[in-house]
Amino acid sequence: MTRFLLVSLLCRLHFDFRREQRCARVHSGEHHHGALSPSAERNKQMTDLTAYRDRFSAVKTCHYLISNSLGAMPDRVNDTAAAYCRIWAERGVRAWEEEWWLL
């Protein structure tokens, strides 16, 4: 029981300390809501992603906001998957190492 209380106390102290650190960053202006932090700004190498929208049929008719899935299927997947199925049918298990990696 004493061990449990000690672990509980240590966890509480750790989380209180982390909360105090976060609060200090927010009040010091170091915390950035809705903007990139200075380090992220320095490392930013983003492209305009709207240039890729035409590659996905699903986003032509709706706003695709799901972020915890495979995402919207690119249009070229149909042709690529069909090509792999053809190779798989012709070459069997050898299709995996002979051509799958190149698709």
C-alpha positions as CSV (number, residue, x, y, z in Angstrom):
1,M,0.0,0.0,0.0
2,T,2.8,2.4,0.8
3,R,4.4,1.7,-2.6
4,F,1.2,2.6,-4.3
5,L,0.9,5.8,-2.4
6,L,4.5,6.8,-3.3
7,V,3.9,6.1,-7.0
8,S,0.7,8.0,-6.9
9,L,2.4,11.0,-5.3
10,L,5.3,10.9,-7.7
11,C,2.8,10.8,-10.7
12,R,0.9,13.7,-9.2
13,L,4.0,15.8,-8.7
14,H,5.2,15.1,-12.3
15,F,1.8,16.0,-13.8
16,D,1.6,19.2,-11.7
17,F,5.1,20.2,-12.7
18,R,4.2,19.6,-16.4
19,R,1.0,21.7,-16.1
20,E,3.0,24.5,-14.5
21,Q,5.5,24.4,-17.4
22,R,2.7,24.6,-19.9
23,C,1.1,27.5,-18.1
24,A,4.4,29.3,-17.9
25,R,4.9,28.9,-21.7
26,V,1.4,30.2,-22.4
27,H,1.8,33.3,-20.2
28,S,5.3,34.1,-21.4
29,G,4.1,34.1,-25.0
30,E,6.2,31.1,-25.9
31,H,3.2,29.0,-26.6
32,H,1.8,29.4,-30.1
33,H,-1.9,28.7,-30.7
34,G,-2.8,28.6,-34.4
35,A,0.7,29.5,-35.5
36,L,3.9,27.6,-36.1
37,S,6.5,27.7,-33.3
38,P,9.7,29.4,-34.2
39,S,11.5,26.0,-34.7
40,A,8.7,24.7,-36.9
41,E,8.8,27.9,-38.9
42,R,12.5,27.5,-39.5
43,N,12.0,23.9,-40.7
44,K,9.0,24.5,-42.8
45,Q,9.2,22.9,-46.2
46,M,5.5,22.7,-47.1
47,T,4.0,22.7,-50.6
48,D,0.6,24.0,-51.6
49,L,-1.4,20.8,-51.0
50,T,-4.4,22.1,-53.1
51,A,-2.3,21.3,-56.2
52,Y,-2.9,17.6,-55.4
53,R,-6.7,17.8,-54.9
54,D,-7.4,16.7,-58.5
55,R,-5.8,13.3,-57.8
56,F,-8.5,12.3,-55.4
57,S,-12.1,11.8,-56.5
58,A,-13.6,11.9,-53.0
59,V,-12.5,15.4,-52.3
60,K,-14.1,16.7,-55.5
61,T,-17.5,16.3,-54.0
62,C,-17.0,16.8,-50.2
63,H,-14.6,18.0,-47.5
64,Y,-12.5,15.0,-46.5
65,L,-11.5,15.7,-42.8
66,I,-10.8,12.2,-41.5
67,S,-7.2,11.8,-40.4
68,N,-7.1,8.4,-38.8
69,S,-7.7,6.2,-41.8
70,L,-6.0,5.4,-45.1
71,G,-7.2,8.8,-46.3
72,A,-8.9,9.5,-49.6
73,M,-8.0,7.0,-52.3
74,P,-5.9,8.5,-55.1
75,D,-7.5,7.9,-58.5
76,R,-4.4,6.1,-59.8
77,V,-4.8,3.3,-57.2
78,N,-7.4,1.6,-59.4
79,D,-4.9,1.1,-62.2
80,T,-2.0,0.2,-59.9
81,A,-4.1,-2.3,-58.0
82,A,-5.4,-3.9,-61.2
83,A,-1.8,-4.1,-62.5
84,Y,-0.7,-5.9,-59.3
85,C,-3.7,-8.3,-59.5
86,R,-2.7,-9.2,-63.1
87,I,1.0,-9.8,-62.1
88,W,-0.2,-11.8,-59.0
89,A,-2.4,-14.0,-61.2
90,E,0.5,-14.5,-63.7
91,R,3.5,-14.8,-61.4
92,G,1.9,-16.1,-58.1
93,V,3.9,-15.3,-55.0
94,R,6.9,-14.1,-57.1
95,A,4.9,-11.0,-57.9
96,W,5.5,-9.8,-54.4
97,E,9.2,-9.4,-54.8
98,E,9.5,-9.0,-58.6
99,E,7.3,-6.1,-59.2
100,W,5.2,-5.1,-56.2
101,W,7.9,-2.8,-54.8
102,L,8.1,-0.9,-58.1
103,L,4.3,-0.2,-58.2
